Amino acid sequence: MKRGASGYDCTYCGMNATDMDHVIPRSYSMLEGEDTRSKEDCVPACRECNNLLSNLMVITIAERAGYLVSRLVDRHKKLLDSPDWSEEEFEELEGRLRKHVKSLQTKKKVIKARIAYAQSVSLLTDLTIAGVWDSQSNSVKKSSKMS
């Protein structure tokens, strides 16, 4: 299996997956030198979620998602604490400053959506690795039929 998970969504935050997250970290589950990236051991994840989880020994997907909620909030605290801007306030800005503030507001919305997604995953206490792959496969099939 490839290192990346192109074409899938991050199990934890819903963004495009780029990596595979070992639900039971490799440092706990395998002999040195072996490399297992199978659908029995891993779920698709974005780079940030995979890095934040690192080798955390939390073996349910729901608990991993719950942990990520707090890590994402901590990591993006400054952005999340920034004020929201109204359209009238945007109209008063010009040029690069306007683009910059708009960009930050868009990033803030994305982070909030990722956190909300992770919170919803943390409530799915019966979600398994196989269940993740089943739902991902169904989503991929639906999107390819729509194309």
C-alpha positions as CSV (number, residue, x, y, z in Angstrom):
1,M,0.0,0.0,0.0
2,K,1.2,3.5,-0.8
3,R,2.3,5.8,2.0
4,G,-0.3,8.4,1.0
5,A,-4.1,8.1,0.9
6,S,-4.8,10.2,-2.1
7,G,-8.5,10.2,-3.0
8,Y,-9.7,9.6,0.5
9,D,-10.8,11.9,3.3
10,C,-9.1,12.3,6.7
11,T,-10.8,10.0,9.1
12,Y,-10.5,12.6,11.9
13,C,-11.1,16.0,10.3
14,G,-12.6,15.4,6.9
15,M,-9.9,17.2,4.9
16,N,-8.1,15.5,2.0
17,A,-6.0,12.6,3.3
18,T,-2.4,12.6,2.4
19,D,-1.1,10.0,4.9
20,M,-2.0,6.8,6.6
21,D,-2.5,6.8,10.3
22,H,-1.6,3.7,12.2
23,V,-4.4,3.4,14.7
24,I,-2.1,1.4,16.9
25,P,1.2,3.2,16.4
26,R,4.0,1.3,14.6
27,S,6.2,1.9,17.6
28,Y,3.9,-0.2,19.7
29,S,2.7,-2.8,17.2
30,M,5.5,-4.0,15.0
31,L,9.0,-5.5,15.0
32,E,11.8,-3.1,14.2
33,G,12.3,-2.7,10.4
34,E,8.9,-4.0,9.4
35,D,6.6,-1.7,7.6
36,T,2.8,-2.4,7.6
37,R,0.5,0.1,5.9
38,S,-2.6,-2.0,5.4
39,K,-6.2,-1.4,5.7
40,E,-6.3,-3.6,8.7
41,D,-3.9,-1.3,10.6
42,C,-4.3,2.2,9.2
43,V,-6.9,4.8,8.3
44,P,-6.6,7.7,5.9
45,A,-5.5,10.9,7.6
46,C,-4.3,14.4,6.6
47,R,-0.7,15.3,7.4
48,E,-1.5,17.5,10.3
49,C,-3.8,15.0,12.1
50,N,-1.3,12.2,11.5
51,N,1.6,14.4,12.9
52,L,-0.5,15.5,15.9
53,L,-1.4,11.9,16.8
54,S,2.3,10.8,16.4
55,N,2.8,7.7,18.4
56,L,0.0,8.3,20.9
57,M,-1.2,5.0,22.3
58,V,-5.0,5.6,22.1
59,I,-6.4,2.7,20.1
60,T,-9.9,3.7,19.3
61,I,-10.7,6.0,16.5
62,A,-13.2,7.9,18.6
63,E,-10.6,8.5,21.4
64,R,-8.0,9.6,18.8
65,A,-10.5,12.1,17.3
66,G,-11.3,13.4,20.8
67,Y,-7.6,13.9,21.5
68,L,-7.3,15.7,18.1
69,V,-10.1,18.2,19.0
70,S,-8.0,19.6,21.9
71,R,-4.8,19.5,19.9
72,L,-6.3,21.4,17.0
73,V,-7.9,24.0,19.3
74,D,-4.5,24.5,21.1
75,R,-2.6,24.6,17.8
76,H,-4.9,27.2,16.2
77,K,-5.9,29.1,19.3
78,K,-4.6,32.5,18.1
79,L,-6.6,32.2,14.8
80,L,-9.7,30.9,16.6
81,D,-9.6,33.7,19.1
82,S,-9.3,36.4,16.3
83,P,-12.4,38.6,15.8
84,D,-14.9,37.9,13.1
85,W,-15.2,40.6,10.5
86,S,-18.5,41.8,9.0
87,E,-18.9,42.6,5.3
88,E,-19.1,46.3,6.2
89,E,-15.7,46.0,7.9
90,F,-14.2,44.2,4.9
91,E,-15.4,47.0,2.6
92,E,-13.4,49.5,4.6
93,L,-10.2,47.6,4.0
94,E,-8.2,47.8,0.7
95,G,-5.6,45.8,-1.3
96,R,-3.4,43.3,0.4
97,L,-4.7,43.9,3.9
98,R,-8.2,43.1,2.7
99,K,-7.0,39.9,1.0
100,H,-5.0,38.9,4.1
101,V,-7.9,39.4,6.5
102,K,-10.3,37.5,4.1
103,S,-7.7,34.7,4.0
104,L,-7.5,34.5,7.8
105,Q,-11.3,34.4,8.1
106,T,-11.4,31.5,5.5
107,K,-8.7,29.6,7.4
108,K,-10.6,30.1,10.7
109,K,-13.8,28.7,9.1
110,V,-11.9,25.7,7.8
111,I,-10.3,25.0,11.3
112,K,-13.7,25.3,13.0
113,A,-15.2,22.8,10.5
114,R,-12.3,20.4,11.0
115,I,-12.8,20.6,14.8
116,A,-16.5,20.1,14.5
117,Y,-15.9,17.0,12.3
118,A,-13.4,15.6,14.8
119,Q,-15.9,16.2,17.6
120,S,-18.5,14.2,15.6
121,V,-16.1,11.4,15.0
122,S,-15.2,11.3,18.7
123,L,-18.9,10.4,19.4
124,L,-18.8,7.3,17.1
125,T,-17.5,5.0,19.8
126,D,-18.2,1.9,17.7
127,L,-16.3,3.1,14.7
128,T,-13.7,0.5,13.5
129,I,-10.9,0.6,11.0
130,A,-12.9,-1.6,8.7
131,G,-15.9,0.7,9.2
132,V,-13.8,3.7,8.1
133,W,-12.7,1.9,4.9
134,D,-16.3,0.8,4.2
135,S,-17.6,4.4,4.5
136,Q,-14.6,5.7,2.5
137,S,-15.2,3.2,-0.3
138,N,-18.9,4.1,-0.4
139,S,-18.1,7.8,-0.7
140,V,-15.6,7.2,-3.5
141,K,-18.1,5.1,-5.4
142,K,-20.8,7.8,-5.0
143,S,-18.5,10.5,-6.2
144,S,-17.3,8.5,-9.2
145,K,-20.9,7.8,-10.2
146,M,-21.7,11.6,-10.1
147,S,-18.8,12.4,-12.4
